[in-house]
Amino acid sequence: MKRASVKSGFRIDYIGIGLISLGLGSMQIILDKGQRDDWLSSDFIRVFSVLMLIGIIAGIFWELRQEHPVIDLRMLKNRNFAIATTAMFFPRIRDVCQHGADSAISAANDGLHR
């Protein structure tokens, strides 16, 4: 493989990195502060939810149009890779939801015992 360097025209996809960072950073803030701020009843969480959606959706469309993307989503055209990626993703979402439900039940029980 040919080594890319700054002098030979190596370019960084700043827009792609920025959009992905906006989406994932907003998601992290939502997950960190959501329960404390009562999820979507908070204007703060709603704003970051919109930013997350904009960042992730715009990032996906941007990366699909680039010749050399930061994240090559075209790999998901391979059925086996797409199935394996999905199989790894959904159990993590379930774990996050289960942890949130356990925390809510624990908080409700603490309130009942006071």
VOGU-667190 format. One record per atom (N, C-alpha, C, O): x, y negated, z; atom name. Coordinates in steps of 0.05 Angstrom, whole numbers, m for minus. Layout:
xx yy zz atom
X Y Z CA
...
//
This chain:
xx yy zz atom
17 24 0 N
0 0 0 CA
17 m25 0 C
39 m26 12 O
8 m44 m14 N
23 m70 m15 CA
18 m86 10 C
m5 m89 19 O
40 m96 22 N
37 m112 46 CA
28 m140 39 C
40 m153 21 O
8 m150 53 N
m1 m177 49 CA
13 m196 68 C
17 m189 91 O
20 m218 59 N
33 m238 76 CA
20 m265 70 C
6 m269 51 O
26 m284 87 N
15 m311 84 CA
24 m323 58 C
9 m337 44 O
49 m319 51 N
61 m331 26 CA
49 m318 1 C
47 m332 m19 O
41 m293 2 N
30 m280 m22 CA
0 m283 m25 C
m12 m270 m42 O
m12 m300 m10 N
m40 m306 m13 CA
m58 m291 6 C
m82 m288 1 O
m48 m282 29 N
m64 m269 49 CA
m84 m289 60 C
m76 m311 68 O
m109 m282 60 N
m130 m300 69 CA
m146 m288 92 C
m150 m264 92 O
m154 m304 110 N
m170 m295 133 CA
m199 m305 128 C
m203 m328 121 O
m218 m287 133 N
m246 m294 129 CA
m256 m307 155 C
m268 m294 172 O
m251 m333 158 N
m259 m347 182 CA
m289 m348 186 C
m299 m347 208 O
m303 m351 164 N
m333 m352 166 CA
m344 m325 176 C
m361 m325 194 O
m334 m304 165 N
m343 m277 174 CA
m336 m272 203 C
m353 m263 218 O
m312 m279 211 N
m304 m276 239 CA
m321 m294 257 C
m329 m285 279 O
m327 m318 248 N
m343 m336 264 CA
m372 m327 268 C
m383 m328 290 O
m384 m317 246 N
m412 m307 248 CA
m414 m282 266 C
m432 m280 282 O
m395 m264 262 N
m395 m240 279 CA
m391 m248 308 C
m404 m237 326 O
m372 m266 313 N
m367 m275 341 CA
m391 m289 353 C
m398 m285 376 O
m405 m305 337 N
m429 m319 346 CA
m451 m298 354 C
m463 m300 376 O
m455 m278 337 N
m475 m258 343 CA
m469 m241 367 C
m485 m238 385 O
m444 m231 368 N
m437 m213 390 CA
m433 m228 417 C
m440 m218 438 O
m422 m253 415 N
m419 m269 439 CA
m446 m277 451 C
m450 m276 475 O
m465 m284 434 N
m492 m290 443 CA
m506 m266 455 C
m520 m268 476 O
m501 m242 443 N
m513 m218 455 CA
m501 m212 482 C
m515 m203 500 O
m475 m217 485 N
m462 m212 511 CA
m474 m231 533 C
m479 m222 555 O
m479 m256 526 N
m491 m275 545 CA
m519 m266 552 C
m527 m268 575 O
m535 m257 532 N
m562 m248 537 CA
m561 m224 557 C
m577 m224 576 O
m544 m205 552 N
m543 m181 569 CA
m533 m188 597 C
m541 m175 616 O
m515 m207 599 N
m504 m214 625 CA
m524 m230 642 C
m526 m225 666 O
m538 m249 630 N
m555 m267 645 CA
m585 m262 642 C
m601 m275 656 O
m592 m243 626 N
m620 m238 620 CA
m637 m230 644 C
m658 m242 649 O
m628 m211 660 N
m644 m203 683 CA
m645 m225 704 C
m666 m229 716 O
m623 m238 708 N
m622 m260 728 CA
m641 m283 720 C
m654 m295 738 O
m643 m289 694 N
m660 m311 685 CA
m687 m302 675 C
m701 m317 662 O
m695 m277 681 N
m721 m266 674 CA
m726 m264 644 C
m747 m272 634 O
m706 m254 630 N
m706 m249 602 CA
m718 m271 585 C
m708 m293 586 O
m739 m265 569 N
m748 m285 550 CA
m767 m306 561 C
m777 m322 546 O
m770 m307 588 N
m785 m329 599 CA
m766 m353 603 C
m775 m375 611 O
m740 m349 599 N
m720 m370 601 CA
m714 m383 574 C
m709 m368 555 O
m715 m410 572 N
m707 m423 547 CA
m678 m417 540 C
m672 m414 516 O
m661 m415 560 N
m633 m409 555 CA
m629 m382 541 C
m614 m381 521 O
m643 m362 550 N
m642 m335 537 CA
m654 m336 509 C
m644 m323 491 O
m676 m350 506 N
m689 m352 479 CA
m671 m365 459 C
m669 m356 436 O
m657 m386 467 N
m638 m400 449 CA
m616 m381 440 C
m609 m379 417 O
m605 m366 460 N
m583 m348 453 CA
m593 m324 437 C
m578 m311 422 O
m619 m316 441 N
m630 m295 424 CA
m632 m303 395 C
m625 m288 377 O
m640 m328 390 N
m641 m338 363 CA
m613 m340 351 C
m608 m332 328 O
m593 m350 367 N
m566 m351 358 CA
m555 m324 351 C
m540 m320 332 O
m562 m304 368 N
m552 m277 363 CA
m563 m266 336 C
m549 m255 320 O
m589 m270 332 N
m602 m260 307 CA
m590 m274 283 C
m584 m261 263 O
m586 m301 285 N
m575 m315 262 CA
m546 m306 257 C
m539 m301 234 O
m530 m303 278 N
m503 m295 275 CA
m500 m267 263 C
m484 m263 244 O
m515 m248 273 N
m513 m221 263 CA
m524 m218 235 C
m512 m205 218 O
m548 m229 229 N
m560 m227 203 CA
m543 m241 182 C
m537 m231 161 O
m535 m266 188 N
m518 m281 169 CA
m491 m267 166 C
m480 m267 144 O
m480 m256 187 N
m454 m242 185 CA
m456 m217 167 C
m438 m212 152 O
m478 m203 169 N
m482 m179 152 CA
m484 m187 123 C
m470 m175 106 O
m500 m207 117 N
m502 m216 89 CA
m476 m227 79 C
m468 m222 56 O
m462 m242 96 N
m436 m254 87 CA
m416 m231 82 C
m402 m232 61 O
m414 m212 99 N
m394 m191 96 CA
m400 m173 72 C
m382 m163 59 O
m426 m169 66 N
m433 m153 42 CA
m425 m166 16 C
m422 m153 m4 O
m423 m193 16 N
m416 m208 m8 CA
m386 m212 m12 C
m378 m221 m33 O
m370 m206 8 N
m341 m211 7 CA
m326 m187 m6 C
m333 m164 m3 O
m305 m194 m21 N
m289 m174 m34 CA
m272 m158 m13 C
m270 m134 m15 O
m262 m173 7 N
m246 m161 28 CA
m258 m169 55 C
m247 m188 68 O
m279 m157 64 N
m293 m166 88 CA
m278 m158 114 C
m261 m141 114 O
m285 m172 135 N
m274 m166 162 CA
m284 m138 170 C
m268 m121 179 O
m309 m134 167 N
m322 m108 173 CA
m334 m98 147 C
m352 m110 136 O
m324 m76 137 N
m334 m65 111 CA
m359 m49 115 C
m357 m25 120 O
m382 m61 113 N
m407 m48 117 CA
m414 m29 95 C
m433 m13 97 O
m400 m31 72 N
m405 m13 50 CA
m398 16 57 C
m406 34 43 O
m382 20 78 N
m376 47 87 CA
m402 62 96 C
m402 86 95 O
m422 47 103 N
m447 60 112 CA
m463 72 88 C
m483 85 93 O
m453 68 63 N
m465 81 41 CA
m460 111 42 C
m476 127 31 O
m439 119 55 N
m433 147 59 CA
m452 158 80 C
m451 150 103 O
m469 176 72 N
m491 186 89 CA
m480 198 115 C
m491 192 137 O
m459 214 114 N
m449 227 138 CA
m438 206 158 C
m442 207 182 O
m424 186 147 N
m413 165 164 CA
m436 149 177 C
m434 142 200 O
m456 142 161 N
m479 127 171 CA
m494 142 193 C
m501 130 213 O
m498 168 189 N
m512 184 209 CA
m495 186 235 C
m506 183 257 O
m469 189 233 N
m452 191 256 CA
m451 165 271 C
m451 164 296 O
m450 143 257 N
m449 116 269 CA
m475 111 284 C
m475 101 307 O
m498 118 271 N
m524 114 284 CA
m527 132 309 C
m537 124 329 O
m517 157 306 N
m518 175 329 CA
m502 166 353 C
m509 172 376 O
m481 151 348 N
m465 140 370 CA
m477 114 381 C
m473 108 405 O
m491 99 365 N
m502 73 373 CA
m526 76 391 C
m527 63 412 O
m546 92 384 N
m571 92 398 CA
m569 103 427 C
m584 93 444 O
m553 123 433 N
m550 130 461 CA
m539 108 478 C
m546 106 502 O
m522 91 467 N
m512 68 483 CA
m534 48 489 C
m535 37 511 O
m551 43 470 N
m574 26 475 CA
m592 37 496 C
m602 23 514 O
m597 64 495 N
m613 77 515 CA
m600 74 543 C
m614 69 563 O
m574 77 545 N
m560 74 570 CA
m563 46 582 C
m568 43 606 O
m561 26 564 N
m564 m2 574 CA
m593 m6 584 C
m597 m18 605 O
m613 4 569 N
m641 1 577 CA
m646 16 603 C
m660 6 621 O
m635 40 606 N
m639 55 630 CA
m626 41 654 C
m638 41 676 O
m603 30 651 N
m590 15 673 CA
m607 m9 681 C
m610 m15 705 O
m618 m23 661 N
m636 m46 668 CA
m661 m37 682 C
m669 m50 701 O
m672 m14 674 N
m696 m4 687 CA
m690 5 716 C
m705 0 734 O
m667 18 720 N
m659 26 747 CA
m655 2 765 C
m662 3 788 O
m643 m19 754 N
m639 m44 770 CA
m665 m56 777 C
m669 m66 800 O
m684 m57 758 N
m710 m69 764 CA
m726 m53 785 C
m738 m64 802 O
m724 m26 783 N
m738 m9 803 CA
m725 m13 830 C
m739 m15 850 O
m699 m15 831 N
m685 m19 856 CA
m693 m46 869 C
m697 m48 893 O
m694 m67 852 N
m702 m93 862 CA
m730 m93 872 C
m736 m106 892 O
m748 m79 858 N
m776 m78 866 CA
m778 m63 893 C
m794 m71 910 O
m763 m42 896 N
m764 m27 921 CA
m753 m43 944 C
m763 m42 966 O
m732 m59 939 N
m721 m76 960 CA
m742 m97 969 C
m744 m104 992 O
m757 m107 949 N
m778 m126 956 CA
m801 m114 972 C
m812 m128 989 O
m807 m89 967 N
m828 m75 982 CA
m820 m70 1011 C
m837 m69 1029 O
m795 m65 1016 N
m785 m58 1042 CA
m780 m82 1060 C
m772 m78 1083 O
m784 m105 1050 N
m778 m129 1066 CA
m802 m137 1082 C
m801 m157 1097 O
//
